[in-house]
């Protein structure tokens, strides 16, 4: 099963996404901060990142840039999510695989993850 790391600082969003993705057959790791994400990368590498743009104290686009700079994560698909469509517009320039606007349709999210994991 593909491993999806979901990075968001809202526990209710994490819980909902986790439920849906497990039901769709994915293995899921819930992550609430940049620090947690970076420390977990020492032990495990996901098949896809689902990354919120606006995390507490951190811009998800900066995290995405960091992931693109490292050899072991530079080719892993990153899906950015945000309620701010203007913020999403700036994502493609930093090598993001796809963007999705919150609130999103759960079926659309699963389809998007299915699409990017097939490309790996």
C-alpha positions as CSV (number, residue, x, y, z in Angstrom):
1,X,0.0,0.0,0.0
2,X,1.3,3.5,-0.9
3,X,2.3,5.6,2.1
4,X,0.8,9.1,2.3
5,X,2.1,11.6,4.8
6,X,-0.5,14.2,5.6
7,X,0.9,17.4,7.0
8,X,-1.6,19.8,8.6
9,X,-1.9,21.5,11.9
10,X,-5.7,21.0,12.3
11,X,-6.4,17.7,14.1
12,X,-10.0,17.5,12.7
13,X,-8.7,17.7,9.1
14,X,-6.0,15.1,9.8
15,X,-8.6,12.7,11.3
16,X,-11.0,13.1,8.4
17,X,-8.3,12.6,5.8
18,X,-6.8,9.7,7.6
19,X,-10.2,7.9,7.7
20,X,-10.8,8.4,4.0
21,X,-7.4,7.5,2.8
22,X,-7.2,4.3,4.9
23,X,-10.6,3.4,3.6
24,X,-9.2,3.9,0.0
25,X,-6.4,1.5,0.8
26,X,-3.5,3.8,1.7
27,X,-1.2,3.7,4.6
28,X,-1.3,7.1,6.3
29,X,1.0,9.0,8.7
30,X,-0.4,12.2,10.3
31,X,2.1,15.0,10.9
32,X,1.3,18.3,12.5
33,X,4.6,20.3,12.1
34,X,7.6,20.9,10.0
35,X,9.9,19.7,12.8
36,X,8.0,16.4,13.1
37,X,8.1,15.9,9.3
38,X,11.8,16.4,9.0
39,X,12.6,14.2,12.0
40,X,10.5,11.3,10.6
41,X,12.3,11.5,7.2
42,X,15.4,10.0,8.9
43,X,13.5,6.7,9.3
44,X,10.9,6.5,6.6
45,X,10.1,8.0,3.2
46,X,6.5,8.3,1.9
47,X,5.2,7.7,-1.6
48,X,3.4,11.1,-1.5
49,X,3.1,14.2,0.6
50,X,-0.2,15.9,1.2
51,X,0.9,19.3,2.6
52,X,-1.1,22.2,3.9
53,X,0.2,25.7,2.8
54,X,-0.6,27.5,6.0
55,X,0.8,25.6,9.0
56,X,1.2,27.2,12.4
57,X,4.4,29.3,12.2
58,X,5.5,27.7,8.9
59,X,4.7,28.2,5.2
60,X,4.1,24.8,3.5
61,X,5.7,26.2,0.4
62,X,9.0,26.6,2.3
63,X,8.7,22.9,3.4
64,X,8.0,21.9,-0.2
65,X,11.1,23.8,-1.3
66,X,13.2,22.0,1.3
67,X,11.8,18.6,0.2
68,X,12.7,19.4,-3.4
69,X,16.3,20.2,-2.4
70,X,17.1,16.9,-0.8
71,X,18.1,13.9,-2.8
72,X,15.8,11.4,-1.0
73,X,12.7,13.5,-1.4
74,X,13.1,15.5,-4.5
75,X,11.1,13.3,-6.7
76,X,8.3,12.4,-4.3
77,X,4.9,13.9,-5.4
78,X,3.7,16.8,-3.3
79,X,0.0,17.8,-3.2
80,X,-0.5,21.2,-1.7
81,X,-3.8,22.1,-0.1
82,X,-5.2,25.4,1.1
83,X,-8.4,27.4,1.5
84,X,-6.7,30.3,-0.2
85,X,-6.7,29.8,-4.0
86,X,-4.2,32.7,-4.4
87,X,-1.7,30.8,-2.3
88,X,-2.2,27.7,-4.4
89,X,-1.4,29.7,-7.6
90,X,2.1,30.1,-6.4
91,X,2.8,26.4,-5.8
92,X,3.4,25.1,-9.3
93,X,6.5,27.2,-9.7
94,X,8.2,25.3,-6.8
95,X,7.7,21.8,-8.3
96,X,4.5,20.8,-6.7
97,X,2.7,17.8,-8.4
98,X,-0.8,19.1,-7.8
99,X,-2.9,21.5,-5.7
100,X,-6.3,21.1,-4.1
101,X,-8.5,23.8,-2.6
102,X,-10.1,23.4,0.8
103,X,-12.8,22.4,1.4
104,X,-12.4,19.6,-1.1
105,X,-14.5,16.8,-2.2
106,X,-13.1,13.6,-0.6
107,X,-13.5,11.7,-3.9
108,X,-11.5,14.3,-5.7
109,X,-8.7,14.1,-3.1
110,X,-8.5,10.3,-3.4
111,X,-8.6,10.5,-7.2
112,X,-5.7,13.1,-7.1
113,X,-3.6,10.9,-4.8
114,X,-4.3,7.9,-7.0
115,X,-3.1,9.8,-10.0
116,X,0.1,11.1,-8.5
117,X,1.0,7.7,-7.0
118,X,0.6,6.0,-10.4
119,X,3.2,8.4,-11.8
120,X,5.9,7.4,-9.3
